[in-house]
């Protein structure tokens, strides 16, 4: 009988279920959106019950529309929006508060306190992260403080978890309280070198160990799906944060291999092997995955405004009606005409880290037209991604040889060719661009023997598009110099607060 694997892809705005066959092809997919809750400016929450319902509904509906017999489903993997934090009652399973979403900024004062107490260097060295309200630890600290729940937490009456933990608790028989190493590495509480919760940070935030989940491998059976959900107990055999899962789904198994996801922003991860690389360029060090007790590490960098620049052209500037128009418009010009757009609507991230930068369009002449602005916006996505690739190459001492790409904007062939040109390396788009879901499915299938090893996974990973650089070196250096000059003009635009 043909075997199938299901990925539960629990994201920030929707919950999806994707069914893959043994050739890693998508058989069926279903998603349901859920409400975003904004109690006050800068605060973002989710209703955990709505997420759980949407995820179960997506799972059941995907199985129904696929026609796949439940008996043929070999395993289920879970991948999730990272850092979003839930605290629930161990006895009843009921959350004590809404989930605090990764985007929420309410815990910035706690981060400032930790830095004022001299813990910034410890956080960077131990967790690999930059101190920020983005991560889960300060969210948990806020919940315990605000709701007065420390004594209950110390008595072991409460469970903390990110979305993977919450789904595992609710979907798996026996209610395991677990998370995997990738999600643990995004809490700002986890020592990625020792693979254990860090006592110094737990003490600084007054977080008892009794509230924390057990940290397990990313690929491995954690238990069986509650048979009431699909009518059969099925191994739940993978947990991984979304970007880590995408790195695995892209087959980036060797040190130096990297992937970039082109969405509203862009997420670039590079496999650095069994040793964590300390960045000198403001990148984040993280766990890529842990399989068979062996930890693989990665460097991560983010572009704040990727596809969001194209949305801005469409929604605010009214220069286009559909994002897909940009490819034809950009190709109508021989070059950018000296026009550069630096879309720093919310400041510059790595490797510049200037929160006082603001968006810039520069190099305008009387001959500049709509097409130049559109092309400059597209090119800005590639330039920002290239800055991260070059930063990673500098940190690791490795010249980039290939960039694997996914996400919505990877469908834009002009953008992908331009990315190859300015990087001076091959850009490869896989046949399956649902790489986040695919990674979770592959990890789950690996755990139960659907695929016997990573060599077999390498063989089934298929290429849809492979682009090699077409730009000569002199032009490449010239346009990169123009970009960096434009970035310098955008920096420190507003006065420091």
Helices and strands as residue ranges (DSSP letters): E 4-10, E 14-20, E 26-33, E 45-46, H 48-66, G 70-72, E 73-80, E 85-89, E 99-100, H 108-116, H 120-127, H 136-147, H 150-154, E 158-162, H 163-171, E 178-180, H 181-184, E 190-191, E 196-197, H 199-204, G 209-211, E 214-216, E 219-224, H 227-230, E 235-241, H 242-249, E 258-262, E 266-273, E 284-291, E 294-303, H 307-315, H 325-331, E 340-342, E 360-362, H 370-396, E 402-406, G 408-411, H 413-423, E 426-430, H 435-448, H 454-460, E 463-467, H 473-490
